[in-house]
Amino acid sequence: MGVWKNIVDLSLPLSRTTPVYPGDPAIDLKEAKTIEKDRVNILSLKISTHHGTHFDAPFHQLGDGRTLDSFPPEYFVNKALKIDLTKTKEGMAKKAGIKYKQVITEKDLMPHDPHIRRAEALVLYTGYGRLLQEGLIDTDFPYLTGEAANYVHYFDNLRLIGIDSPTIDAYHEKAAHHGLFARPDVLVVETMVNLEVVPEWFTLLALPLLIDHSDGAPARVLAAWD
């Protein structure tokens, strides 16, 4: 019997059809090769550090930023607050019949200030995760404005920011990453899914692959609550 009554996987499975950031190479996954003499199957998988549900470390955007492997294990288990942005009208977009919050502003986050101060991880639920699960990514995905990122980075209790978008930045922009990574002790988790079933407060278990001197890494991300 586990510690929690509810555990939900927030990870997007890695496969040949997993959607990737526009312009990035697709995942290269080859069928399991059976080695007859050993009677084992081995799957060949070629991925980047930013395929699927993954971490961004400061080194991803800053040449002198911290690498992911430099963060201690406690950074990957956090008391998380989910902010549901799917009910807000401003900055909404629609694709394949699915509505999502595209532009996340400081104004969207400020009403949650007292709750943000009690969290270790802030998870932004925009609704885009359903598109990711259907294998879709376009360049109109949700993102934080630079002002919103600057607002968030002042909460020194936060050590992780998560979102159900392939990136926290607008397409080919860096303002949000630079705003958050102005603090060297913060991490970002992108391409999360299944946030619609997660309560406002939960325990976030986000475990990246341990890769030497890495700018990021694919991760298995779980939500757990009683």
C-alpha positions as CSV (number, residue, x, y, z in Angstrom):
1,M,0.0,0.0,0.0
2,G,1.5,3.3,-1.0
3,V,1.6,6.6,0.9
4,W,-0.8,8.3,-1.4
5,K,-4.3,7.3,-2.4
6,N,-4.1,8.8,-5.9
7,I,-1.2,8.8,-8.3
8,V,-1.5,10.2,-11.9
9,D,1.2,10.1,-14.6
10,L,1.9,13.6,-16.0
11,S,4.4,12.3,-18.6
12,L,4.0,12.2,-22.3
13,P,5.2,8.7,-23.6
14,L,8.2,8.7,-25.9
15,S,7.5,7.1,-29.3
16,R,8.1,7.8,-33.0
17,T,4.9,9.8,-33.0
18,T,5.6,11.9,-29.9
19,P,5.2,15.6,-31.0
20,V,8.4,17.7,-30.7
21,Y,9.2,21.4,-30.7
22,P,8.7,22.8,-34.2
23,G,11.9,22.3,-36.1
24,D,13.5,19.8,-33.8
25,P,14.3,16.3,-35.1
26,A,11.7,13.6,-34.4
27,I,12.4,10.8,-31.9
28,D,14.3,7.9,-33.5
29,L,13.0,4.7,-32.1
30,K,13.8,1.3,-33.6
31,E,11.9,-1.9,-32.9
32,A,13.3,-4.1,-30.2
33,K,16.2,-6.3,-31.5
34,T,16.3,-9.8,-30.2
35,I,19.7,-11.1,-29.5
36,E,19.1,-14.8,-29.9
37,K,22.2,-16.1,-28.0
38,D,21.2,-14.1,-24.9
39,R,17.4,-14.3,-25.5
40,V,16.9,-10.6,-24.7
41,N,15.2,-7.7,-26.4
42,I,16.9,-4.3,-26.8
43,L,15.1,-1.2,-28.0
44,S,17.1,1.5,-29.8
45,L,16.1,5.0,-28.8
46,K,17.7,8.3,-30.0
47,I,16.3,11.4,-28.2
48,S,17.4,14.9,-27.2
49,T,17.4,16.3,-23.7
50,H,14.1,18.2,-24.6
51,H,12.0,15.4,-26.0
52,G,8.8,14.5,-24.3
53,T,8.1,15.6,-20.8
54,H,11.4,17.1,-19.7
55,F,13.4,19.5,-17.5
56,D,15.1,22.7,-18.5
57,A,18.0,23.7,-16.3
58,P,19.6,27.3,-16.3
59,F,22.4,25.9,-18.5
60,H,19.9,25.4,-21.3
61,Q,19.6,29.1,-21.9
62,L,22.5,30.6,-20.0
63,G,26.1,29.8,-20.9
64,D,27.2,30.0,-17.3
65,G,24.0,28.6,-15.8
66,R,23.7,25.6,-13.5
67,T,23.5,22.2,-15.1
68,L,20.7,19.8,-14.2
69,D,22.9,17.2,-12.5
70,S,24.1,19.9,-10.0
71,F,20.7,20.0,-8.4
72,P,20.2,17.8,-5.3
73,P,17.6,15.1,-5.1
74,E,15.2,17.1,-2.9
75,Y,14.5,19.4,-5.9
76,F,12.6,16.7,-7.6
77,V,9.9,16.1,-4.9
78,N,7.8,19.2,-4.1
79,K,4.6,20.5,-2.7
80,A,2.9,21.8,-5.8
81,L,0.2,24.3,-6.6
82,K,-1.8,24.0,-9.8
83,I,-3.2,27.2,-11.3
84,D,-6.1,26.4,-13.6
85,L,-5.9,29.0,-16.5
86,T,-8.5,27.2,-18.7
87,K,-11.3,29.4,-17.4
88,T,-9.8,32.7,-18.3
89,K,-10.9,34.3,-21.6
90,E,-8.1,36.7,-22.4
91,G,-5.4,35.1,-24.6
92,M,-7.4,31.9,-25.3
93,A,-6.7,30.0,-28.5
94,K,-8.3,26.9,-30.2
95,K,-7.0,24.0,-32.2
96,A,-8.7,20.7,-33.1
97,G,-11.7,21.7,-31.1
98,I,-9.6,22.2,-27.9
99,K,-9.4,25.6,-26.2
100,Y,-6.4,26.6,-24.2
101,K,-4.9,29.6,-22.5
102,Q,-2.1,30.8,-24.8
103,V,-0.7,34.0,-23.3
104,I,0.0,33.8,-19.5
105,T,0.5,37.3,-18.1
106,E,1.4,38.7,-14.7
107,K,-2.3,39.7,-14.3
108,D,-3.3,36.0,-14.6
109,L,-0.9,35.0,-11.7
110,M,-1.2,37.9,-9.2
111,P,-4.6,36.7,-7.7
112,H,-2.9,33.5,-6.6
113,D,-0.1,35.3,-4.8
114,P,-0.9,34.0,-1.3
115,H,-1.0,30.4,-2.5
116,I,2.1,30.7,-4.6
117,R,4.0,31.8,-1.4
118,R,3.1,28.4,0.2
119,A,4.3,26.2,-2.7
120,E,7.6,24.7,-3.7
121,A,6.4,24.0,-7.3
122,L,4.1,26.1,-9.5
123,V,2.2,24.1,-12.2
124,L,0.4,26.1,-14.9
125,Y,-2.5,24.2,-16.4
126,T,-3.5,25.8,-19.8
127,G,-5.4,22.9,-21.5
128,Y,-2.7,22.4,-24.2
129,G,-1.8,19.0,-22.8
130,R,-4.7,17.4,-24.6
131,L,-3.3,18.5,-27.9
132,L,0.1,17.1,-27.0
133,Q,-1.6,13.7,-26.3
134,E,-3.2,13.8,-29.7
135,G,0.2,14.3,-31.3
136,L,-0.2,18.0,-32.1
137,I,2.2,20.9,-31.7
138,D,2.0,24.2,-33.5
139,T,3.7,27.6,-32.9
140,D,0.8,29.0,-31.0
141,F,1.4,27.0,-27.8
142,P,1.0,28.6,-24.3
143,Y,3.8,30.7,-22.9
144,L,4.7,33.1,-20.1
145,T,5.3,36.7,-21.0
146,G,8.6,38.1,-19.8
147,E,6.8,40.2,-17.2
148,A,5.0,37.1,-15.9
149,A,8.3,35.2,-15.6
150,N,9.9,38.1,-13.8
151,Y,7.0,38.1,-11.4
152,V,7.4,34.4,-10.7
153,H,11.1,34.4,-10.2
154,Y,10.8,36.7,-7.1
155,F,9.1,33.9,-5.2
156,D,12.2,32.4,-3.6
157,N,10.2,29.6,-2.1
158,L,9.6,28.2,-5.6
159,R,12.2,25.8,-7.0
160,L,10.3,24.4,-9.9
161,I,7.9,25.7,-12.6
162,G,5.8,23.3,-14.7
163,I,3.6,23.7,-17.7
164,D,1.5,21.6,-20.2
165,S,3.2,23.3,-23.1
166,P,6.4,22.3,-25.1
167,T,8.1,25.4,-23.7
168,I,7.4,28.3,-21.3
169,D,8.5,30.8,-24.0
170,A,6.8,32.1,-27.1
171,Y,8.0,30.5,-30.3
172,H,11.7,31.4,-30.9
173,E,11.7,33.7,-27.8
174,K,13.8,33.5,-24.6
175,A,12.3,36.2,-22.3
176,A,10.5,33.7,-20.0
177,H,13.5,31.4,-19.6
178,H,15.8,34.3,-18.9
179,G,13.3,35.8,-16.4
180,L,13.0,32.6,-14.5
181,F,16.7,31.6,-14.8
182,A,17.8,35.0,-13.4
183,R,17.6,32.9,-10.2
184,P,20.2,30.1,-10.4
185,D,18.2,27.7,-8.2
186,V,15.1,27.2,-10.2
187,L,14.1,24.5,-12.7
188,V,11.4,24.2,-15.4
189,V,9.4,21.2,-16.4
190,E,7.7,21.3,-19.8
191,T,5.3,19.2,-21.9
192,M,3.2,17.9,-19.0
193,V,-0.1,16.2,-19.6
194,N,-3.2,15.0,-17.6
195,L,-3.3,18.1,-15.5
196,E,-7.1,18.3,-15.8
197,V,-7.4,15.5,-13.2
198,V,-5.0,16.9,-10.7
199,P,-6.3,18.9,-7.6
200,E,-5.1,22.4,-6.7
201,W,-2.6,21.0,-4.2
202,F,-0.6,17.8,-4.7
203,T,2.9,16.3,-4.4
204,L,4.9,16.6,-7.6
205,L,7.4,13.9,-8.2
206,A,9.5,14.8,-11.2
207,L,12.5,12.6,-11.8
208,P,14.9,13.5,-14.7
209,L,17.4,11.2,-16.2
210,L,20.8,11.8,-14.5
211,I,23.0,13.0,-17.3
212,D,26.4,14.5,-16.8
213,H,26.7,18.3,-17.4
214,S,23.2,18.4,-18.9
215,D,21.1,21.4,-20.0
216,G,18.0,19.3,-19.4
217,A,16.6,15.7,-19.5
218,P,13.5,13.7,-20.2
219,A,11.6,12.9,-17.0
220,R,9.0,10.7,-15.5
221,V,6.6,13.1,-13.8
222,L,3.9,12.0,-11.3
223,A,1.2,13.8,-9.3
224,A,0.3,12.2,-5.9
225,W,-2.3,13.2,-3.3
226,D,-4.6,11.7,-0.7
